[in-house]
Every structure is written in structure tokens, then in C-alpha cells.
Amino acid sequence: MSDFLQRFAQGFAALDKDHLDRLGELYSDDVRFTDPLHEVHGLAALRRYFAQLYSQVSELRFDFHGFDQVREGEGYLRWTMHYAHPRLNKGRILHVQGCSHLAWHDKVYRHRDYFDAGALLYEHLPVMGQAIGWLKRRLS
């Protein structure tokens, strides 16, 4: 188990809309952040991305439950994201599981998230959610 990954997870879990200045403690100035919906380059752009994200949700938190270092300066975090958006799921909390691949020296310079974008967003949109639900039932 990696001490770096545990410290990063604790710092990341402590983030909220009022503490985005702490991103500089976790990420290098030249960080490259990617998830299934976005790609962001640089710490300033990452702050803007997270500020926008937090402004759109009424709740957002992460529970980390896996810390796997694959080699020096590289590893994975497994997590569950809990979030509430006023226009999704009637504003109730949604849960999405995912993992993050991180590369670091003293701070993270590469962060790539993997999660089901449908479970995060598309399945909860009125028309699209019904279509995705129908497809899932049909394929199972």
C-alpha cells in the first residue's frame, strides 16, 4: 500500500468548493487531468474545472477503498463518488464507482479517471435514461 496514494486520497476527499486552493498541494503546475467527459491541462485550468463542477452540484464527496501502487510514482485509487445534482434523480444522491490512474513525482502530474459516464449522467436524463434502461434490459 502506498503512503503517497493514501495521503493524496485524504487530501482529495477533503476538497470542496471552499478549499480548491488546496489543489496546488496535490497537483503539479503542469498536471494533465482526464476523465470520460473532459480533458484539462494545467493547475489553473484544473481549478476552473473543479470550481465549475462544485457549482453545479448540491453535494459531492468521494470514499476511497483501494490503493494500488504498480511501480514507483504510479498507481491506482478505487473510489465511490456520491453526488447530487438538482436536475438528476430528483436531486437525490447518486453513487458511481470508478478508479483513478495517477502518476507523480512529489505531486500528481497525470490523473486519469475511469468510470461509467452513463451511470454518472446519461442514465439519469429523462429521455436518454429510459432508452439506456431499455437497452440494458434488452441486452441482459
FENQUIZI-V767093 format. One record per residue. RES is the residue in one small letter. D_LAST is the distance of its C-alpha to the last C-alpha in Angstrom with 2 decimals. Layout:
res=RES d_last=D_LAST
res=RES d_last=D_LAST
This chain:
res=m d_last=36.59
res=s d_last=38.11
res=d d_last=40.68
res=f d_last=40.15
res=l d_last=36.42
res=q d_last=37.19
res=r d_last=39.95
res=f d_last=37.85
res=a d_last=35.04
res=q d_last=37.72
res=g d_last=39.31
res=f d_last=36.12
res=a d_last=35.04
res=a d_last=38.52
res=l d_last=38.14
res=d d_last=38.12
res=k d_last=39.58
res=d d_last=43.07
res=h d_last=42.94
res=l d_last=41.66
res=d d_last=45.04
res=r d_last=43.73
res=l d_last=41.39
res=g d_last=44.46
res=e d_last=44.61
res=l d_last=41.13
res=y d_last=40.96
res=s d_last=43.47
res=d d_last=45.01
res=d d_last=43.20
res=v d_last=39.69
res=r d_last=36.72
res=f d_last=33.66
res=t d_last=30.29
res=d d_last=26.94
res=p d_last=24.01
res=l d_last=26.04
res=h d_last=29.67
res=e d_last=32.25
res=v d_last=35.55
res=h d_last=38.76
res=g d_last=41.55
res=l d_last=42.17
res=a d_last=43.52
res=a d_last=40.45
res=l d_last=38.23
res=r d_last=40.31
res=r d_last=39.87
res=y d_last=36.08
res=f d_last=35.87
res=a d_last=38.43
res=q d_last=36.37
res=l d_last=33.18
res=y d_last=35.04
res=s d_last=36.69
res=q d_last=33.40
res=v d_last=31.93
res=s d_last=33.45
res=e d_last=32.15
res=l d_last=30.95
res=r d_last=31.06
res=f d_last=29.62
res=d d_last=29.28
res=f d_last=29.61
res=h d_last=28.43
res=g d_last=28.79
res=f d_last=31.76
res=d d_last=31.62
res=q d_last=34.57
res=v d_last=34.07
res=r d_last=37.67
res=e d_last=40.64
res=g d_last=39.73
res=e d_last=35.99
res=g d_last=33.08
res=y d_last=29.82
res=l d_last=29.24
res=r d_last=26.02
res=w d_last=25.84
res=t d_last=24.29
res=m d_last=25.47
res=h d_last=26.23
res=y d_last=27.25
res=a d_last=28.07
res=h d_last=28.64
res=p d_last=30.43
res=r d_last=28.25
res=l d_last=24.80
res=n d_last=23.30
res=k d_last=26.73
res=g d_last=28.39
res=r d_last=26.73
res=i d_last=25.92
res=l d_last=22.65
res=h d_last=21.65
res=v d_last=20.36
res=q d_last=20.43
res=g d_last=21.91
res=c d_last=24.66
res=s d_last=27.88
res=h d_last=29.72
res=l d_last=33.44
res=a d_last=36.58
res=w d_last=39.95
res=h d_last=43.63
res=d d_last=45.20
res=k d_last=42.61
res=v d_last=39.16
res=y d_last=39.56
res=r d_last=35.94
res=h d_last=32.92
res=r d_last=29.41
res=d d_last=26.51
res=y d_last=22.88
res=f d_last=20.25
res=d d_last=17.23
res=a d_last=19.18
res=g d_last=16.39
res=a d_last=16.46
res=l d_last=20.22
res=l d_last=20.91
res=y d_last=18.77
res=e d_last=16.28
res=h d_last=19.51
res=l d_last=21.26
res=p d_last=21.59
res=v d_last=20.45
res=m d_last=18.35
res=g d_last=16.51
res=q d_last=15.56
res=a d_last=14.38
res=i d_last=12.27
res=g d_last=10.77
res=w d_last=10.16
res=l d_last=8.61
res=k d_last=6.18
res=r d_last=5.37
res=r d_last=5.69
res=l d_last=3.80
res=s d_last=0.00
